[in-house]
Amino acid sequence: MNITLVQGDITAQRVDAVVNAANSSLMGGGGVDGAIHRRGGPDILRACRELRAGRFGRGLPTGQAVATTAGLLPARWVIHTVGPVHSAAEDRSHLLASCYRESLRVADELEAATVAFPAISTGIYGWPMDDAARIALAAVRAAETSVTSVTEVRFVLFDSAAYEVFAARLG
Ligand code: AR6
């Protein structure tokens, strides 16, 4: 499994699966979530509504992941995951690690080879970039032994500051 970094927009990535930093409602939002629904078109929201009507009637719990169509995106699937809101009072890093682990487990079930991740929880959910990069990279590396179909995990960092932080951590 190769870990690669690019600076850019996750909705433009040609990969098998794009991971969405969603919220429990699965009904869209701002940041990456807003961009994915905007560019992916209404089929993604339709699929999310079906998940809410079925398996995830109470919403997608934090740290879990579920796949839908990627609609009009140049990808096959969107894997929605819900990052934790950063808290200074409570260590929620296991939930952030779980987002990466569970997304890769879902990607493996789909037999995806290439998966693009945003820096989950580092926008609206307030996680400091350096700590989020440390947790993300460790979680992906830890999944390496159990995930067989994924050959590339691509982190798509929105700005150069985020890219530099991930690059320094990746070494
Ligand atoms: N491509 C790649 N990265 C992006 C893009 C993009 N198009 N847009 C933003 N980022 P955020 P969160 C970066 O806020 O913190 C939504 O409302 C951004 O700079 O998208 O997990 C959901 O519905 C930041 O580094 O996700 C939830 O309610 C990172 O992606 C909530 O936000 C994540 O920022 C989730 O918050």
Boltz pocket constraint, residues with backbone or C-beta under 6 A from the ligand:
constraints:
  - pocket:
      binder: B
      contacts: [[A, 8], [A, 9], [A, 10], [A, 11], [A, 21], [A, 22], [A, 23], [A, 28], [A, 29], [A, 30], [A, 31], [A, 32], [A, 33], [A, 34], [A, 35], [A, 83], [A, 118], [A, 119], [A, 120], [A, 121], [A, 122], [A, 123], [A, 124], [A, 125], [A, 126], [A, 127], [A, 156], [A, 157], [A, 158], [A, 159], [A, 162]]
      max_distance: 6.0
